[in-house]
């Protein structure tokens, strides 16, 4: 795995697997993509800033919702969503 440190709530991980068929341990790999896109989640940033990571994992573009907390990347949710794929492709087209 990469050098970043990750954490998550185990119960949220199970719920995410049921709802979106993605484990948070798999979601870590989105951060390994050298072409990943990080964007602030303005709609859900309250007491702490929240972000999206759009990164290629296997044959798809995975969207990961997360925050930075006490030196860790804390994952809240993840899934293969069309909007995340669109943002990833748009940003990578602009920067190539």
C-alpha positions in Angstrom: 0.0 0.0 0.0 1.1 3.6 -0.2 2.6 5.6 2.6 -0.5 7.5 3.6 -2.2 6.3 6.8 -5.9 5.5 6.6 -8.7 4.9 9.1 -12.4 4.4 9.0 -15.4 3.4 11.1 -15.7 -0.4 10.7 -19.5 -0.2 10.8 -19.6 2.4 8.0 -17.3 0.2 6.0 -19.8 -2.7 6.2 -22.7 -0.4 5.3 -20.7 0.9 2.4 -20.0 -2.6 1.2 -23.7 -3.5 1.3 -24.8 -0.3 -0.4 -22.0 0.3 -2.9 -20.1 -3.0 -3.1 -16.8 -1.3 -2.2 -14.8 -1.8 0.9 -12.8 1.0 2.5 -9.6 -1.1 2.2 -10.2 -1.2 -1.6 -11.0 2.6 -1.6 -7.4 3.3 -0.4 -6.1 2.4 -3.8 -7.8 5.5 -5.4 -5.2 7.6 -3.7 -2.4 5.6 -5.4 -3.5 6.7 -8.9 -0.9 9.3 -10.1 -3.8 11.0 -12.0 -6.2 11.1 -9.1 -8.2 14.3 -8.6 -8.9 15.7 -5.1 -11.8 18.2 -4.7 -13.3 19.8 -1.7 -16.8 18.7 -0.7 -18.3 22.1 -0.2 -21.8 20.7 0.5 -20.6 18.6 3.5 -17.8 20.6 5.0 -19.0 21.9 8.4 -16.8 21.6 11.4 -14.0 20.0 9.3 -13.3 20.1 5.6 -14.3 17.1 3.6 -13.0 16.0 0.2 -13.5 13.7 -2.7 -10.7 11.6 -4.2 -11.4 10.4 -7.8 -9.0 7.7 -8.8 -8.6 4.7 -11.0 -9.0 1.4 -9.3 -9.0 -1.8 -11.4 -11.1 -0.9 -14.5 -13.1 1.9 -12.9 -13.0 5.3 -11.4 -13.7 5.2 -7.7 -15.0 8.2 -5.8 -13.9 8.3 -2.1 -15.3 10.7 0.4 -12.8 11.6 3.2 -11.3 14.1 5.6 -7.8 14.6 7.1 -8.0 13.9 10.8 -5.0 13.8 13.2 -2.5 12.7 10.5 -4.8 10.1 9.0 -7.0 10.1 5.9 -10.4 9.1 7.3 -12.7 7.5 4.8 -16.5 8.1 5.0 -17.8 6.5 1.8 -16.8 5.2 -1.6 -18.4 4.0 -4.8 -18.1 3.8 -8.5 -20.3 6.8 -9.4 -20.8 8.3 -12.9 -20.3 11.9 -11.7 -16.9 11.0 -10.2 -15.9 9.4 -13.5 -16.9 12.5 -15.4 -14.9 14.8 -13.1 -11.9 12.5 -13.3 -12.0 12.3 -17.1 -12.6 16.0 -17.5 -9.7 17.0 -15.2 -7.3 14.6 -16.7 -8.1 15.7 -20.2 -7.4 19.3 -19.3 -4.0 18.5 -17.7 -2.6 16.2 -20.4 
